[in-house]
Amino acid sequence: MKHPVDAHVGKRIRHRRWMVGMTQQQLADKVGIKFQQIQKYETGMNRVSASRLWDIAEALGVSISFFFEGLAGEGVTAPAPAGDILADKEALELVRSYYSIPEAQRRRLFDLARVLSDAA
């Protein structure tokens, strides 16, 4: 049976990997393990050791604390709030696309989105 913390950490690994456009195989290669192990981590079926989490954080360009953001405490994951970006694949794809745009155009797009949301 998977522990809620392991499932949460696995979900955060999967979302960060997806956000940076990395495959399970690419992450596994960077960390020095097989991609099947990444699959098990992402589903929460296997726990990620501290040293492995360190390696994954380095490969994905985040701090270790990133993987624990959103935990309620006592080892229980808080329910996803309405509009939780990590729970919405379309929102993740939008953010990923947004960050692939060159910075000057991205700023202009951001300003346009702000104007449109104020007008709505």
MIKE-223476 format. One line per 8 residues: number of its first residue (from 1); for each residue x, y, z of C-alpha. Coordinates in Angstrom, 1 decimal, always signed. Layout:
N
NUM = X,Y,Z  ...
END
This chain:
120
1 = +0.0,+0.0,+0.0  +1.4,+3.4,-0.9  +2.0,+6.0,+1.7  +0.3,+9.4,+0.9  +3.7,+11.2,+1.2  +5.3,+8.8,-1.3  +2.4,+9.4,-3.7  +2.7,+13.2,-3.3
9 = +6.5,+13.2,-3.8  +6.0,+11.0,-6.9  +3.4,+13.3,-8.3  +5.7,+16.3,-7.8  +8.5,+14.5,-9.6  +6.3,+13.6,-12.5  +5.0,+17.2,-12.9  +8.4,+18.8,-12.6
17 = +9.8,+16.3,-15.1  +7.0,+17.1,-17.5  +7.3,+20.8,-17.0  +11.0,+20.8,-18.0  +10.2,+18.5,-21.0  +12.2,+15.5,-19.8  +11.2,+11.9,-20.4  +11.4,+9.2,-17.7
25 = +14.3,+7.7,-19.6  +16.2,+11.1,-19.7  +15.7,+11.5,-15.9  +16.7,+8.0,-15.2  +19.9,+8.4,-17.3  +20.8,+11.6,-15.4  +20.2,+9.9,-12.0  +21.8,+6.6,-13.0
33 = +18.9,+4.3,-12.7  +16.4,+2.5,-15.0  +13.3,+4.3,-16.2  +11.1,+1.7,-14.6  +12.3,+2.9,-11.3  +11.3,+6.4,-12.2  +7.8,+5.1,-13.0  +7.6,+3.4,-9.6
41 = +8.7,+6.6,-7.9  +6.2,+8.7,-9.8  +3.3,+6.4,-8.9  +4.3,+6.3,-5.3  +4.8,+2.5,-5.4  +8.5,+2.8,-4.4  +9.8,+5.3,-1.8  +12.6,+7.6,-2.9
49 = +15.6,+7.5,-0.7  +17.1,+10.8,+0.5  +20.2,+10.5,-1.6  +18.1,+9.6,-4.7  +15.7,+12.5,-4.1  +18.8,+14.8,-3.9  +19.9,+13.5,-7.3  +16.4,+13.9,-8.8
57 = +16.2,+17.4,-7.5  +19.5,+18.3,-9.0  +18.5,+16.7,-12.4  +15.2,+18.7,-12.4  +16.7,+21.9,-11.2  +14.7,+22.3,-7.9  +15.4,+22.2,-4.2  +14.4,+19.1,-2.3
65 = +11.7,+21.1,-0.5  +9.9,+21.4,-3.8  +8.8,+17.8,-3.6  +7.1,+18.3,-0.2  +5.2,+21.5,-1.0  +1.5,+21.1,-0.5  +1.7,+18.5,+2.2  -0.7,+19.1,+5.1
73 = +1.4,+17.4,+7.8  +1.1,+14.2,+9.8  +2.0,+12.4,+6.5  -1.4,+13.2,+4.9  -1.7,+15.1,+1.7  -4.1,+18.1,+1.8  -6.9,+17.9,-0.7  -6.0,+19.7,-4.0
81 = -7.5,+23.2,-3.8  -9.8,+24.3,-6.6  -7.6,+25.5,-9.5  -4.5,+23.6,-8.3  -2.2,+23.9,-11.3  -0.5,+20.6,-10.6  -3.9,+18.8,-10.9  -4.7,+20.3,-14.3
89 = -2.8,+18.9,-17.3  -4.0,+21.7,-19.6  -2.7,+24.3,-17.1  +0.6,+22.5,-17.0  +0.9,+22.4,-20.7  +0.1,+26.1,-20.9  +2.8,+27.0,-18.3  +5.3,+24.8,-20.1
97 = +4.5,+26.5,-23.4  +4.6,+29.9,-21.8  +8.2,+29.3,-20.5  +9.3,+28.2,-24.0  +8.5,+31.6,-25.4  +11.5,+34.1,-25.4  +11.4,+36.4,-22.4  +10.5,+39.7,-24.2
105 = +7.5,+38.1,-26.0  +6.6,+36.2,-22.8  +6.3,+39.5,-20.9  +4.1,+41.0,-23.6  +1.9,+37.9,-23.5  +1.7,+38.1,-19.7  +0.6,+41.8,-20.0  -2.1,+40.9,-22.5
113 = -3.4,+38.0,-20.4  -3.6,+40.4,-17.4  -5.6,+43.0,-19.5  -7.9,+40.3,-20.8  -8.6,+38.8,-17.3  -9.3,+42.3,-15.9  -11.8,+42.9,-18.7  -13.6,+39.5,-18.2
END
